């Protein structure tokens, strides 16, 4: 089984030709290029396929086969690449607050990364429609620019809440601490997330991808384009063929030729 990443193949996949020194400039450039090149998507759970997290499976799916993935896949692949470049990277876990009722206590089900340079940074390539596209300094209480929306961290006891500014409102995304997480921690929650019949990733289609001036988002058959100037366009996809066209086009995915995918897309458009 592969134990080291094919760094050249990964950097080619994200179209990064730049310096490889473990600097903030390198980190920022790889972060944004990863999110723009590799879409967030949950086709495997939707089709009833497993979501393996070993390095060889991540590289085959997301680097060689032109697919995307969700948080564990994105951030584990990114972690391997950054470590190969000489960065010191720690995996963390977060409780998702996005779309949760106020005061709800959610499970630690989201993966993010801490990268230590001259100071610590938060890096996250796998939070779907509002994922970070640039590293955040681990400093609470200040607005921080990214290639897309402004973000900030809010200190709560010994943890942090990551928030994004959407128009004029600060919206919480997730709450995280700094305790180091390991692959078995992610494997347990990944199995739950990708197999439990009631979970969002099993029952609905989700895809997201940022580009320089906008974010693409797909939820079932509802395709949305959010521009950084505040304009939003929405389109309802009428059938499975239109969904395939969007997944291949704006999301840049190479789709598997599988009857499970055909059945899932038809089911979602019929339900809508």
N, C-alpha and C positions, 0 to 999 in steps of 0.2 A: 504494500500500500504506500502511496506517495506520502512522504513526510516533509517535503520542502516544496515551496511554490515555484512554478515556472514564471519567474518575475518578468522576463522579456515578453512572454505571451500575455500576461496580465496588463502590462503597461501598453502593449499594442492594442489590446481590447478597449482600453479607456482612452486611447489616442493621446498618450502622454509621452512626449519626446524629450522632456526637460532633464534638469539636473537630478541626481540621485542621492545627493548628500541629505542627511536627516535634519533638515532645517524647517523653520516655519513656512517659508515660501514653498518648499517642496510639499509639505503636508497640505497646505491650502490648495495648491494646484491639483494634487491627486484627489483630494476630497471632492472638489467640484466636478472634476472630470469623471470620477467614478459615478457620481449621482446622475450625471447627464448621459453617460454611456450605457449604464446597466439599469434597466427599469425595475421598479418595485412591482412585484406580481405574485399571486398566490395560486397559479394554475395547478401545481401539484396537489395541494389539499383539496381543491375544487374537484379534481379528477379522481380523488381517492388514491393518489400515488404517495409514496413515502417522501419525506423531506430529510435526506441524510445530511449530516453536518461534518463528515470527515473531509479532509482537504481535497482528496482526489475527486470526490463527488461534487464539491463546490466548483473546482476548476473545470470539470467536464461540463457541468450545466451552464455556468455563468460566463466562463471564458471561452471554451471551445464550441459549445452548442448554441450560443447566442440567446440564452434565456436570461431571465432575471431571478428575483427571489424576494423573500421578506427579511425581517430584521436580523435574524440569526445568520442567515446565509450571507447577506450583504456585509455585516460587520465582522463576521469571522473571516471572510475572504479578505476584506480590507485590513484586518489585524495581521493576517499572515503576510500580506504584501508590505505593510509598514514595518513589521519586524525584520523582514528580509532586507529592507533599506537601512536598518540600524536604529529605528525608533524604539523607545521603551513604551509599550502599550499594555494597558490593563483593561480587561473586560468588566463591565458593570451591569447591573440590572435595575430596571425602573418600573414603577407602577404607573400605568397609563391613565391620564386624567382627561385626555381629549375625548369629548362627547360623553363623558361619564357624568352622572348626576352629582351636583355639588355635595361634598361630604362623603361620597362613596369611597370605600376602601377596596381597591382592586389588587389583583395578584401582581407580584414582580414578574412580569411577562415580557418586558421589552429589553432588548440588548442595546447598549451603547458602549463607547470606548472613552477611556482617559489616555491621553498621550502627554508624556512629560518631556518638555524641552527645558528652556530656562525657567519656565513656569508651567503648571499643568493646563491642559486644554481638553475640552469635551469635543468629541468627534462622533458623528452618527450619520451613516449613509442609508438607513433603513426604516425611516418613520413615514413612509408613504407620501401622501399629498402635501405635507408640510415638513418634510425632512430637512435637516440642516444641509446647506451646501458649502459651508465653510466652518472651520474650527472656532469654538468659543473659548475665551479665557475663562478659567474656573474662578471667576471673580463675581460675587453677587452684586445686584443693585445698579448695574450700569447697562445701558442700551448698547448692543454690539451689532455692527453692520455685518451682513453676509452678502454673497452675490445675489441673494433674493431678499426676503423680508428681514427686518431687524428682529433680533432675539435678545433675551436677557435671562439671567438666572436669579432666582429669589431664594434667599436662605430661610429655611424653616427648621428650627432645632438644629440637628446635625446633618440635615439633608438639604437638597436643592430642588426647586421646581424650575423646569425649563419652560419659558413662555415665548410665544411669537406674537408680534404686533400685526394684526390684520386690520387694515384701515386704521382706525384710531383706538382700537381696543386691544388690550393684552390678553391673550388666550393661553391657558395652561395646557401643556402637552403631556408632561409626565414628571414624576417625582422620583429622585434617585439619591442613593447614598454612595459612599466611596468604598464600600467593602468589595474586595476582589471576588469576581465570579469565575468559575472554571467550566470547561466543556461539559462535564456531567450535569451542571446546573442548567445549562442551555438545552441539553438533550432531553431532560425531563419535561420542561415546560414546552419545548418544541413538539414533543410527542403529543402532549395534551392539546396544544393549539391546532395541530394539523390533523388530529384524528377524532376529537370529540364531536359528535354529530351536530351539536348546537352552536359551535363556535363560528364566528364571522368568516374565518378563512375557509371553512368547509362548506358553508352555505351560500356565500356570495363571491362574485368576481371583483377583485380590487386590483387596480394598476395605477401607477403614478410615475411621472418622469419630469424633471425640470429641464428647461433649456434656458438660454441666456436671458430672454425677456418674458418668460411665461412658465406656467406649470400645467402639464396635462394630467387629467384625472379621469379614471373610469370606475364606476361602481355599477355592476351588472350591465345594463344596456344604456346607462346615462353617461355620456361623454361630455366632459367640461374642460374648457381652457380658461385658466385664470392668468390674466396679463398683469405684469408688475405695475402698470399704470392704473390698476383698479378695475379695468373692464373685464367682464366675464361673458363667455359664450357657452351655450348649452345645446346639446343635440341628443335626441333619443334615437338609438340604433334599432332598426326595425327587425333585423334578422341576424342569424349566425354569420352570414357572409359579411355583413357590415361590421360586426364585432371583430372578425378576423382581420379585416382591412385596417381597422383602427389599431389593433394590437400589433400588427406588422408595421404600420406607418408611424404615427406619432410616438409609439412606445418602443419601436425598433426591435421587436421580438422575432426570433425564429421559432415558429410554433411547431410543436410535435404533431406528427401525422398519427393521430390516435383516435379511435372511436370514442374514448372517454371524453375527449375534448369536444367532439361533435355533440355528444349527448348533453354535456354541461351547458354549452352555449345555446342549444335549442331549448333546454329547460328554462334558462334564465330569460330568454326573449318571450317564450310562451307565458311564463309567469307574469311578466311585465304587461 
